[in-house]
């Protein structure tokens, strides 16, 4: 299935929107920010990851309040190529 998704000549408009957002975020963005803040659907994010256009990176943050684990989506090289970035 991965290959079929990547063979599309141009990503769908909602995919392009999400990829552009990720391209402007060097550290990536959390799913909550993309969904609640920018209106990207959960399905779009899942499809970008399945297609290899985005990846999920888990980070552990330590602070005075304790240790937190967050997941950020980051654009991949294939995602950058898909939007001509």
N, C-alpha and C positions, 0 to 999 in steps of 0.2 A: 504494500500500500504506500509506503514511503516514497518509492520511485515515482508512482503515478502523481502524487501530490507535487513533487518537485518538477515534474515535466510541464506543468502549466506555464505558458509563456509569461503571464503576468499574474502576480498574486491578486486575490480578491481585494476589493477596496477596504474591507474591514481588516484584512490581514496587513495591507500596506500601512494603514493608520497605526496599528499596533507596532509594526516593525519600525516605523518612523519614531514613535515614542521611545522604543527601546534603544534605537540608534542614538538618540539624544541623551540617553541615561548611561554614562560610562560604567556605573556600578550595577546597573539593572534597575528593575522596579518590582515592587511587590504586587501580587495579584490584586490585593485590595485597592491599591492606588490605580491600577489599570482599569479595574471593573467599576469601582465607585467614583473615582475621580475623572475618568476619561470615557466611560461607557463601553469599554471593550467587553465582549461576552466571555464567559468561562469557556464556552465551546471554541471560540477563536483562539484563545490562549492554548488550549489543549491541542488543537490542530497544528498550531505553529510549532509546538514541541514535538508532536508526532512526525511532522514533515522535516524536522531538523533545522528549522529556521530560527528557533529560539531554544534555549536550554534553561533548566532550573538549577540554580546554585544555592546550596544551603550554607548559611553563615552562622557562627556562634558569636554573640556579642556579650562581653562581660562589662559590667558597670557596678556602681555602688548598690544598685537595687537587685543585683543578682545576675544570672546568666540567662540569655534569651537566644532562641534559635529562630532565625527567619529564613524564608525562601524568597529569592529574587529571580525574576526571569531576565535573561540576557539574550541579546541578539547574537546569532552565530555568524560566521563568515558567509555561510550560504544565505542567511537572512539579509546580510548587507548586499550580497550580489543580487538578490531578488528585487531589491528596491533601487539598485544602481548606486549604492552608497560607497 
